[in-house]
Each structure stands twice: as structure tokens, then as C-alpha cells.
Amino acid sequence: MTISGPTLALVLFLALFAGLIALPVAAYLVIGRPWTLKGLALLDRLRIANAVCNYDAWLSLRGIPVQRRRALRTELGGNLWESARESGARVAIQRVGSLRMLAAEAPATTRPRWALGAVVALLAFELFIVLQLVLTSVWLDGTRASGATQAEGAISIIPGMRASMGPDSLGMSPGPASLVVAALAFVLVAQPWRAFRRSVQHLAAHER
């Protein structure tokens, strides 16, 4: 990937920054669904939606499948809605206690966490690209401060990354590092080896 021109670089930076904001907001709306909590004040709806999102995040970290998580968070949201109609969302959430402990009560699974891994990988990729844009900006400032009007070189802190500058242009080649970081984040979070462990456990169970 090559970025040419400071205007295009700024647009890409703003697009990535907007993506970092839009992704959690979209997840909040899809998971929390505050508009379904009818009969409550807006602030109470937002509080319950936030609690449901946090609960879903803890369930996801435990590797609970998507359908099971949907059922559990629907149950929690319904219970909080009923309780909030009488005493308010803040009190209703306090009565539930620790959402982490509540999620720990759900039976764990050995399935890989594909969806969570994909989300974290996307965030890692975007954050790393933003970091590379910042480094390119620092390199550009240093190059211009030296009096040069045209230059090209490697950004040694990130293997494979290069930057270039001309009289009216700026170029950045991120190299494979951003993809490597995204892949590592995906593997570490998704834990695909869980599928192998699950197969071994099933095989051992059948042999008994």
C-alpha cells in the first residue's frame, strides 16, 4: 500500500480514526440495543445497554458461542429492564453485582473465539497503521528540518516500512508489519488450538 500526497494521507488517517470510533459504537448499538428498553429514561437505557455490552464482552473472553451469548445477554437485559422500571437502572445494575462474576457462571467452552479474534485483529491493524502514519509524520518533520526537499528512506523502528518525500508529495509503504501484527492478535485472541483440544477431549470421551 502506498499513500501519495499529504491530503490523501490526512484523509486515510481520519478514516482510520473514525473507524476506531465507529466500531465500538456500532457494537454498543447492536449488542446493547437501548431502543428496545421502552418505558425507561434515556440515561437508564444507556446504563443498561452498557451493562449488557460489558457482560457480553466477559462472555466472549470465556469463549461462549454467539448464540449462547445472545440468549444470556437478552436474559440479563430483560431482568435489568424489569428491575429498572421499579428502582432505576443504577440500582438494578448494582443488584446484579459483578458482571465478570456473572459471566464466569456460564459454562466455559473449548471452541476458538473466531469473532473476538477478528475484531481484535481489525483494531490492531488500524492502530498499527495509525502508528505508522505518526512515524511518517515525524520522519517528514525531521527530513524537512534538515533542509532536504526530496528524500526516501526506511523507518528502521518497523521492519519493511519506508517513507518518501518529494516537493509536492509524501509516500508511505507500511510493509508487512501491520498484517503480521493483525495476524498475531487474531491467533492470540481466537486461540485456534482450542479446536484441537476440543477434538482430543471428544476422542478421549468416546474411548471410555
Accessible surface in RSA format (square Angstrom, percent):
REM  Atomic radii and reference values for relative SASA: ProtOr
REM  Chains: A
REM  Algorithm: Lee & Richards
REM  Probe-radius: 1.40
REM  Slices: 20
REM RES _ NUM      All-atoms   Total-Side   Main-Chain    Non-polar    All polar
REM                ABS   REL    ABS   REL    ABS   REL    ABS   REL    ABS   REL
RES MET A   1   126.38  65.4  66.93  44.3  59.45 141.5  52.25  44.4  74.12  98.2
RES THR A   2    90.45  64.3  63.75  64.6  26.70  63.6  40.98  55.0  49.47  74.8
RES ILE A   3     5.46   3.1   5.36   4.0   0.10   0.2   5.46   3.9   0.00   0.0
RES SER A   4    70.28  59.4  60.35  80.5   9.93  22.9  37.51  79.9  32.76  45.9
RES GLY A   5    15.16  18.7   0.00   N/A  15.16  18.7  14.97  41.1   0.19   0.4
RES PRO A   6    73.68  53.7  67.70  61.7   5.98  21.7  68.78  56.8   4.89  30.4
RES THR A   7   101.01  71.8  96.97  98.3   4.04   9.6  67.62  90.8  33.40  50.5
RES LEU A   8    94.01  52.4  90.36  64.6   3.66   9.2  92.20  64.8   1.81   4.9
RES ALA A   9    13.37  12.3  12.18  18.8   1.19   2.7  12.40  17.5   0.96   2.6
RES LEU A  10   102.31  57.0  97.86  70.0   4.44  11.2 101.79  71.5   0.51   1.4
RES VAL A  11    82.19  54.1  80.58  72.9   1.61   3.9  81.41  70.7   0.78   2.1
RES LEU A  12    44.54  24.8  42.10  30.1   2.44   6.1  44.54  31.3   0.00   0.0
RES PHE A  13    65.56  32.8  65.56  40.6   0.00   0.0  65.56  39.7   0.00   0.0
RES LEU A  14    96.54  53.8  93.11  66.6   3.43   8.6  93.41  65.6   3.14   8.4
RES ALA A  15    58.08  53.4  40.38  62.3  17.70  40.3  48.86  68.8   9.22  24.4
RES LEU A  16    22.09  12.3  21.09  15.1   1.00   2.5  22.09  15.5   0.00   0.0
RES PHE A  17   104.13  52.1 104.13  64.5   0.00   0.0 104.13  63.1   0.00   0.0
RES ALA A  18    54.56  50.2  49.46  76.3   5.09  11.6  53.20  74.9   1.35   3.6
RES GLY A  19    21.68  26.7   0.00   N/A  21.68  26.7  19.42  53.3   2.26   5.1
RES LEU A  20    32.69  18.2  24.00  17.2   8.69  21.9  24.00  16.9   8.69  23.4
RES ILE A  21    89.88  51.1  87.96  65.5   1.92   4.6  89.83  64.7   0.05   0.1
RES ALA A  22    56.28  51.7  49.53  76.4   6.74  15.3  54.81  77.2   1.46   3.9
RES LEU A  23    51.57  28.7  48.66  34.8   2.91   7.3  50.93  35.8   0.64   1.7
RES PRO A  24    72.22  52.6  61.24  55.8  10.98  39.9  67.51  55.7   4.71  29.3
RES VAL A  25    78.22  51.5  75.23  68.1   2.99   7.2  78.21  68.0   0.00   0.0
RES ALA A  26    49.04  45.1  44.84  69.2   4.19   9.5  48.96  68.9   0.08   0.2
RES ALA A  27    43.72  40.2  35.61  54.9   8.11  18.5  42.84  60.3   0.88   2.3
RES TYR A  28    53.77  25.1  51.51  29.3   2.25   5.9  49.67  37.3   4.10   5.1
RES LEU A  29    76.04  42.3  76.04  54.4   0.00   0.0  76.04  53.4   0.00   0.0
RES VAL A  30    99.14  65.2  93.78  84.9   5.37  12.9  96.17  83.6   2.97   8.1
RES ILE A  31    36.65  20.9  32.89  24.5   3.76   9.1  32.89  23.7   3.76  10.2
RES GLY A  32     7.38   9.1   0.00   N/A   7.38   9.1   0.00   0.0   7.38  16.5
RES ARG A  33   114.88  48.2 114.88  58.6   0.00   0.0  29.86  40.8  85.02  51.5
RES PRO A  34    12.39   9.0  12.28  11.2   0.11   0.4  12.39  10.2   0.00   0.0
RES TRP A  35   130.97  52.6 120.92  58.5  10.06  23.6 110.07  58.7  20.91  33.9
RES THR A  36    61.08  43.4  38.98  39.5  22.10  52.7  32.26  43.3  28.82  43.6
RES LEU A  37    14.70   8.2  14.63  10.5   0.07   0.2  14.70  10.3   0.00   0.0
RES LYS A  38   147.53  72.0 145.96  89.6   1.57   3.7  88.70  79.8  58.83  62.7
RES GLY A  39    72.75  89.7   0.00   N/A  72.75  89.7  39.47 108.3  33.28  74.5
RES LEU A  40    20.71  11.5   5.63   4.0  15.08  37.9  10.44   7.3  10.26  27.6
RES ALA A  41    65.98  60.7  47.88  73.9  18.11  41.2  59.27  83.5   6.71  17.8
RES LEU A  42   126.50  70.5 117.52  84.1   8.98  22.6 118.63  83.3   7.87  21.2
RES LEU A  43   102.74  57.2  99.57  71.2   3.17   8.0 100.32  70.5   2.42   6.5
RES ASP A  44    24.25  17.0  24.25  24.1   0.00   0.0   0.69   1.6  23.56  23.5
RES ARG A  45    57.28  24.1  57.28  29.2   0.00   0.0   3.65   5.0  53.63  32.5
RES LEU A  46    68.00  37.9  66.53  47.6   1.47   3.7  66.78  46.9   1.23   3.3
RES ARG A  47    65.24  27.4  59.81  30.5   5.43  12.9  25.52  34.9  39.72  24.1
RES ILE A  48     0.88   0.5   0.88   0.7   0.00   0.0   0.88   0.6   0.00   0.0
RES ALA A  49     0.00   0.0   0.00   0.0   0.00   0.0   0.00   0.0   0.00   0.0
RES ASN A  50    75.21  51.9  75.21  72.7   0.00   0.0  10.66  25.6  64.56  62.4
RES ALA A  51     3.22   3.0   1.92   3.0   1.30   3.0   3.22   4.5   0.00   0.0
RES VAL A  52     6.93   4.6   6.93   6.3   0.00   0.0   6.93   6.0   0.00   0.0
RES CYS A  53    22.21  16.8  17.41  19.4   4.81  11.3  16.85  42.7   5.37   5.8
RES ASN A  54    62.84  43.3  61.40  59.3   1.44   3.5   8.83  21.2  54.01  52.2
RES TYR A  55     9.50   4.4   9.50   5.4   0.00   0.0   0.25   0.2   9.25  11.4
RES ASP A  56     5.89   4.1   5.89   5.9   0.00   0.0   0.00   0.0   5.89   5.9
RES ALA A  57    50.88  46.8  44.90  69.3   5.98  13.6  50.27  70.8   0.60   1.6
RES TRP A  58    86.73  34.8  86.33  41.8   0.40   0.9  71.30  38.0  15.44  25.0
RES LEU A  59     0.00   0.0   0.00   0.0   0.00   0.0   0.00   0.0   0.00   0.0
RES SER A  60    10.01   8.5   8.93  11.9   1.08   2.5   4.57   9.7   5.44   7.6
RES LEU A  61    86.91  48.4  78.71  56.3   8.20  20.6  78.74  55.3   8.17  22.0
RES ARG A  62    71.74  30.1  63.43  32.3   8.30  19.8  27.99  38.2  43.75  26.5
RES GLY A  63     6.07   7.5   0.00   N/A   6.07   7.5   2.74   7.5   3.32   7.4
RES ILE A  64     4.61   2.6   1.45   1.1   3.16   7.6   1.45   1.0   3.16   8.6
RES PRO A  65    40.47  29.5  29.46  26.9  11.01  40.0  40.47  33.4   0.00   0.0
RES VAL A  66    67.83  44.6  64.69  58.6   3.14   7.6  64.69  56.2   3.14   8.5
RES GLN A  67   143.00  80.0 136.39  99.7   6.61  15.7  38.95  82.9 104.05  78.9
RES ARG A  68   113.76  47.8 108.09  55.1   5.67  13.5  40.86  55.8  72.90  44.2
RES ARG A  69    29.89  12.5  29.89  15.2   0.00   0.0   0.00   0.0  29.89  18.1
RES ARG A  70   115.68  48.6 115.68  59.0   0.00   0.0  48.66  66.5  67.02  40.6
RES ALA A  71    54.13  49.8  40.04  61.8  14.10  32.1  48.50  68.3   5.64  14.9
RES LEU A  72    18.27  10.2  16.33  11.7   1.94   4.9  16.46  11.6   1.81   4.9
RES ARG A  73    29.48  12.4  27.96  14.3   1.52   3.6   2.91   4.0  26.56  16.1
RES THR A  74    92.82  66.0  81.62  82.7  11.20  26.7  72.32  97.1  20.50  31.0
RES GLU A  75   105.96  60.8  95.33  72.1  10.64  25.3  39.77  76.9  66.19  54.0
RES LEU A  76     9.92   5.5   7.75   5.5   2.17   5.4   9.59   6.7   0.33   0.9
RES GLY A  77     8.94  11.0   0.00   N/A   8.94  11.0   8.94  24.5   0.00   0.0
RES GLY A  78    33.51  41.3   0.00   N/A  33.51  41.3  31.28  85.8   2.24   5.0
RES ASN A  79    87.08  60.1  80.80  78.1   6.28  15.1  22.07  53.1  65.01  62.8
RES LEU A  80     2.26   1.3   2.12   1.5   0.14   0.4   2.26   1.6   0.00   0.0
RES TRP A  81    64.35  25.8  64.35  31.1   0.00   0.0  64.35  34.3   0.00   0.0
RES GLU A  82    98.37  56.5  95.49  72.2   2.88   6.9  40.53  78.4  57.84  47.2
RES SER A  83    25.43  21.5  19.69  26.3   5.74  13.2  24.71  52.6   0.72   1.0
RES ALA A  84     5.22   4.8   0.00   0.0   5.22  11.9   0.00   0.0   5.22  13.8
RES ARG A  85   139.59  58.6 103.83  52.9  35.76  85.1  17.88  24.4 121.71  73.8
RES GLU A  86   153.99  88.4 112.87  85.4  41.12  97.9  42.94  83.1 111.05  90.7
RES SER A  87    39.99  33.8  15.61  20.8  24.38  56.2  26.57  56.6  13.42  18.8
RES GLY A  88    22.32  27.5   0.00   N/A  22.32  27.5  19.06  52.3   3.26   7.3
RES ALA A  89     0.19   0.2   0.00   0.0   0.19   0.4   0.00   0.0   0.19   0.5
RES ARG A  90   134.62  56.5 131.68  67.1   2.94   7.0  45.32  61.9  89.30  54.1
RES VAL A  91    57.64  37.9  57.62  52.2   0.02   0.0  57.62  50.1   0.02   0.0
RES ALA A  92     1.28   1.2   0.00   0.0   1.28   2.9   0.01   0.0   1.27   3.4
RES ILE A  93    39.43  22.4  38.50  28.7   0.93   2.2  38.53  27.7   0.90   2.4
RES GLN A  94   124.23  69.5  99.79  72.9  24.44  58.2  43.81  93.3  80.42  61.0
RES ARG A  95   154.42  64.8 117.57  59.9  36.86  87.8  59.27  81.0  95.15  57.7
RES VAL A  96    49.62  32.6  21.35  19.3  28.26  68.1  28.59  24.8  21.03  57.0
RES GLY A  97    40.24  49.6   0.00   N/A  40.24  49.6  32.21  88.4   8.02  18.0
RES SER A  98    61.19  51.7  38.24  51.0  22.95  52.9  38.29  81.5  22.90  32.1
RES LEU A  99    24.34  13.6  19.85  14.2   4.49  11.3  19.85  13.9   4.49  12.1
RES ARG A 100   148.88  62.5 146.39  74.6   2.50   5.9  29.60  40.4 119.29  72.3
RES MET A 101   124.13  64.3 123.24  81.6   0.90   2.1  95.98  81.6  28.16  37.3
RES LEU A 102    47.63  26.5  43.95  31.4   3.68   9.3  45.20  31.7   2.43   6.5
RES ALA A 103     0.35   0.3   0.35   0.5   0.00   0.0   0.35   0.5   0.00   0.0
RES ALA A 104    48.02  44.1  32.18  49.7  15.84  36.0  32.56  45.9  15.46  40.9
RES GLU A 105   134.95  77.5 102.73  77.7  32.22  76.7  47.14  91.2  87.81  71.7
RES ALA A 106     8.42   7.7   1.83   2.8   6.59  15.0   6.79   9.6   1.63   4.3
RES PRO A 107   100.74  73.4  83.76  76.4  16.98  61.7  95.06  78.5   5.69  35.3
RES ALA A 108    71.20  65.5  41.69  64.3  29.51  67.1  42.05  59.2  29.16  77.2
RES THR A 109    25.28  18.0  12.28  12.5  13.00  31.0  15.10  20.3  10.18  15.4
RES THR A 110    34.83  24.8  32.38  32.8   2.44   5.8  30.07  40.4   4.76   7.2
RES ARG A 111   106.69  44.8 106.67  54.4   0.01   0.0  26.31  36.0  80.37  48.7
RES PRO A 112    19.26  14.0   8.62   7.9  10.63  38.7   8.62   7.1  10.63  66.1
RES ARG A 113    31.85  13.4  23.97  12.2   7.88  18.8  10.99  15.0  20.86  12.6
RES TRP A 114   124.27  49.9 120.39  58.3   3.88   9.1 102.19  54.5  22.08  35.8
RES ALA A 115    54.36  50.0  42.10  65.0  12.27  27.9  50.70  71.4   3.66   9.7
RES LEU A 116    36.81  20.5  31.67  22.7   5.14  12.9  34.69  24.4   2.12   5.7
RES GLY A 117     0.00   0.0   0.00   N/A   0.00   0.0   0.00   0.0   0.00   0.0
RES ALA A 118    52.46  48.2  45.77  70.6   6.69  15.2  48.12  67.8   4.33  11.5
RES VAL A 119    67.03  44.1  64.57  58.5   2.46   5.9  67.00  58.2   0.03   0.1
RES VAL A 120    44.78  29.5  44.52  40.3   0.25   0.6  44.52  38.7   0.25   0.7
RES ALA A 121    13.02  12.0  12.81  19.8   0.21   0.5  12.81  18.0   0.21   0.5
RES LEU A 122    82.57  46.0  78.14  55.9   4.44  11.2  82.04  57.6   0.54   1.4
RES LEU A 123    55.07  30.7  55.07  39.4   0.00   0.0  55.07  38.7   0.00   0.0
RES ALA A 124    18.74  17.2  12.52  19.3   6.21  14.1  17.50  24.6   1.24   3.3
RES PHE A 125    59.27  29.7  59.27  36.7   0.00   0.0  59.27  35.9   0.00   0.0
RES GLU A 126    21.95  12.6  21.95  16.6   0.00   0.0   1.37   2.7  20.58  16.8
RES LEU A 127   101.42  56.5  95.84  68.6   5.58  14.0  96.14  67.5   5.27  14.2
RES PHE A 128    35.22  17.6  31.83  19.7   3.39   8.8  34.91  21.2   0.31   0.9
RES ILE A 129     3.34   1.9   3.34   2.5   0.00   0.0   3.34   2.4   0.00   0.0
RES VAL A 130    24.65  16.2  24.65  22.3   0.00   0.0  24.65  21.4   0.00   0.0
RES LEU A 131    81.34  45.3  78.10  55.9   3.24   8.2  81.00  56.9   0.34   0.9
RES GLN A 132     0.00   0.0   0.00   0.0   0.00   0.0   0.00   0.0   0.00   0.0
RES LEU A 133    16.65   9.3  10.86   7.8   5.79  14.5  11.15   7.8   5.49  14.8
RES VAL A 134    71.22  46.9  68.36  61.9   2.85   6.9  71.17  61.8   0.04   0.1
RES LEU A 135    35.35  19.7  33.12  23.7   2.24   5.6  33.12  23.3   2.24   6.0
RES THR A 136     3.04   2.2   3.04   3.1   0.00   0.0   3.04   4.1   0.00   0.0
RES SER A 137    53.43  45.1  51.56  68.8   1.86   4.3  24.29  51.7  29.14  40.8
RES VAL A 138    94.06  61.9  90.75  82.2   3.32   8.0  91.79  79.8   2.27   6.2
RES TRP A 139    49.58  19.9  40.71  19.7   8.88  20.8  33.45  17.8  16.13  26.2
RES LEU A 140    16.84   9.4  16.84  12.0   0.00   0.0  16.84  11.8   0.00   0.0
RES ASP A 141    87.49  61.3  80.86  80.5   6.63  15.7  29.59  69.6  57.90  57.7
RES GLY A 142    42.98  53.0   0.00   N/A  42.98  53.0  34.91  95.8   8.08  18.1
RES THR A 143    18.21  13.0  11.94  12.1   6.27  14.9  10.59  14.2   7.62  11.5
RES ARG A 144   134.18  56.3 118.44  60.4  15.74  37.5  41.99  57.4  92.18  55.9
RES ALA A 145    91.55  84.2  47.86  73.9  43.69  99.4  60.63  85.4  30.93  81.9
RES SER A 146    88.75  75.0  44.68  59.6  44.06 101.5  50.73 108.0  38.02  53.3
RES GLY A 147    59.73  73.7   0.00   N/A  59.73  73.7  35.90  98.5  23.83  53.4
RES ALA A 148    38.86  35.7  23.39  36.1  15.48  35.2  33.28  46.9   5.58  14.8
RES THR A 149   100.16  71.2  91.77  93.0   8.39  20.0  67.91  91.2  32.25  48.8
RES GLN A 150   133.35  74.6 112.34  82.1  21.01  50.0  24.95  53.1 108.40  82.2
RES ALA A 151    29.46  27.1  18.53  28.6  10.93  24.9  28.40  40.0   1.05   2.8
RES GLU A 152   121.60  69.8  88.82  67.2  32.78  78.1  19.84  38.4 101.76  83.1
RES GLY A 153    17.34  21.4   0.00   N/A  17.34  21.4  17.34  47.6   0.00   0.0
RES ALA A 154    62.13  57.1  38.68  59.7  23.45  53.3  38.68  54.5  23.45  62.1
RES ILE A 155    15.36   8.7  12.60   9.4   2.77   6.7  14.69  10.6   0.67   1.8
RES SER A 156   109.57  92.6  79.93 106.7  29.64  68.3  51.32 109.3  58.25  81.6
RES ILE A 157   126.78  72.1  97.50  72.6  29.28  70.6 106.88  77.0  19.90  54.0
RES ILE A 158    10.75   6.1   9.71   7.2   1.04   2.5  10.03   7.2   0.72   2.0
RES PRO A 159   107.60  78.4  96.50  88.0  11.10  40.4 105.97  87.5   1.63  10.1
RES GLY A 160    52.76  65.1   0.00   N/A  52.76  65.1  30.11  82.6  22.64  50.7
RES MET A 161     0.75   0.4   0.00   0.0   0.75   1.8   0.00   0.0   0.75   1.0
RES ARG A 162   106.45  44.7 105.87  54.0   0.59   1.4  46.51  63.6  59.95  36.3
RES ALA A 163     1.83   1.7   0.00   0.0   1.83   4.2   1.83   2.6   0.00   0.0
RES SER A 164    37.85  32.0  37.78  50.4   0.07   0.2  17.66  37.6  20.19  28.3
RES MET A 165     7.75   4.0   3.22   2.1   4.53  10.8   4.01   3.4   3.74   5.0
RES GLY A 166    12.27  15.1   0.00   N/A  12.27  15.1   6.72  18.4   5.55  12.4
RES PRO A 167   107.60  78.4  75.48  68.8  32.12 116.8  81.90  67.6  25.71 159.8
RES ASP A 168   133.62  93.6 105.56 105.1  28.07  66.4  43.43 102.2  90.20  90.0
RES SER A 169    54.95  46.4  50.49  67.4   4.47  10.3  28.38  60.4  26.57  37.2
RES LEU A 170    17.11   9.5  16.33  11.7   0.78   2.0  17.11  12.0   0.00   0.0
RES GLY A 171     8.77  10.8   0.00   N/A   8.77  10.8   7.05  19.3   1.72   3.9
RES MET A 172     3.22   1.7   2.20   1.5   1.01   2.4   2.52   2.1   0.69   0.9
RES SER A 173    43.45  36.7  42.83  57.2   0.62   1.4  20.51  43.7  22.94  32.1
RES PRO A 174     6.62   4.8   6.62   6.0   0.00   0.0   6.62   5.5   0.00   0.0
RES GLY A 175    29.88  36.9   0.00   N/A  29.88  36.9  19.05  52.3  10.83  24.3
RES PRO A 176    82.44  60.1  78.86  71.9   3.58  13.0  81.78  67.5   0.65   4.1
RES ALA A 177    14.90  13.7   9.79  15.1   5.12  11.6  14.73  20.7   0.17   0.5
RES SER A 178     2.94   2.5   2.94   3.9   0.00   0.0   0.00   0.0   2.94   4.1
RES LEU A 179   116.06  64.6 112.01  80.1   4.05  10.2 112.29  78.9   3.78  10.2
RES VAL A 180    79.69  52.4  76.73  69.5   2.96   7.1  79.60  69.2   0.09   0.2
RES VAL A 181    48.48  31.9  46.33  41.9   2.15   5.2  47.09  40.9   1.38   3.8
RES ALA A 182    14.23  13.1  13.93  21.5   0.30   0.7  14.23  20.0   0.00   0.0
RES ALA A 183    55.29  50.8  47.55  73.4   7.74  17.6  55.02  77.5   0.27   0.7
RES LEU A 184   104.54  58.2 104.42  74.7   0.12   0.3 104.54  73.4   0.00   0.0
RES ALA A 185    15.96  14.7  10.21  15.8   5.74  13.1  15.41  21.7   0.55   1.4
RES PHE A 186    59.05  29.5  59.05  36.6   0.00   0.0  59.05  35.8   0.00   0.0
RES VAL A 187    60.91  40.1  60.91  55.1   0.00   0.0  60.91  52.9   0.00   0.0
RES LEU A 188   118.79  66.2 109.08  78.0   9.70  24.4 109.20  76.7   9.58  25.8
RES VAL A 189    30.73  20.2  28.71  26.0   2.02   4.9  30.73  26.7   0.00   0.0
RES ALA A 190     0.00   0.0   0.00   0.0   0.00   0.0   0.00   0.0   0.00   0.0
RES GLN A 191    39.63  22.2  39.63  29.0   0.00   0.0   0.24   0.5  39.39  29.9
RES PRO A 192    44.17  32.2  36.99  33.7   7.18  26.1  37.25  30.8   6.92  43.0
RES TRP A 193   112.92  45.3 103.96  50.3   8.96  21.0 101.18  53.9  11.74  19.0
RES ARG A 194    30.64  12.9  30.64  15.6   0.00   0.0   1.73   2.4  28.91  17.5
RES ALA A 195    41.94  38.6  40.06  61.8   1.88   4.3  40.59  57.2   1.35   3.6
RES PHE A 196   147.72  73.9 141.85  87.9   5.86  15.3 146.64  88.9   1.08   3.1
RES ARG A 197   113.06  47.5 111.00  56.6   2.06   4.9  36.15  49.4  76.91  46.6
RES ARG A 198    68.80  28.9  68.80  35.1   0.00   0.0  14.88  20.3  53.92  32.7
RES SER A 199    68.80  58.1  59.70  79.7   9.10  21.0  34.36  73.2  34.44  48.2
RES VAL A 200    71.43  47.0  69.91  63.3   1.52   3.7  70.95  61.6   0.49   1.3
RES GLN A 201    88.25  49.3  80.49  58.8   7.75  18.5  36.16  77.0  52.09  39.5
RES HIS A 202    91.09  49.8  90.25  62.7   0.84   2.1  49.91  51.4  41.19  47.9
RES LEU A 203   108.25  60.3 105.91  75.8   2.34   5.9 107.75  75.7   0.50   1.3
RES ALA A 204    40.16  36.9  36.25  55.9   3.90   8.9  38.54  54.3   1.62   4.3
RES ALA A 205    60.11  55.3  44.89  69.3  15.21  34.6  46.19  65.0  13.92  36.9
RES HIS A 206   154.66  84.5 125.56  87.3  29.09  74.4  83.69  86.3  70.96  82.6
RES GLU A 207   133.34  76.6  94.92  71.8  38.42  91.5  43.84  84.8  89.50  73.1
RES ARG A 208   236.71  99.4 171.32  87.3  65.39 155.7  93.80 128.2 142.91  86.6
END  Absolute sums over single chains surface
CHAIN  1 A    12361.3      10431.2       1930.1       8294.6       4066.6
END  Absolute sums over all chains
TOTAL         12361.3      10431.2       1930.1       8294.6       4066.6
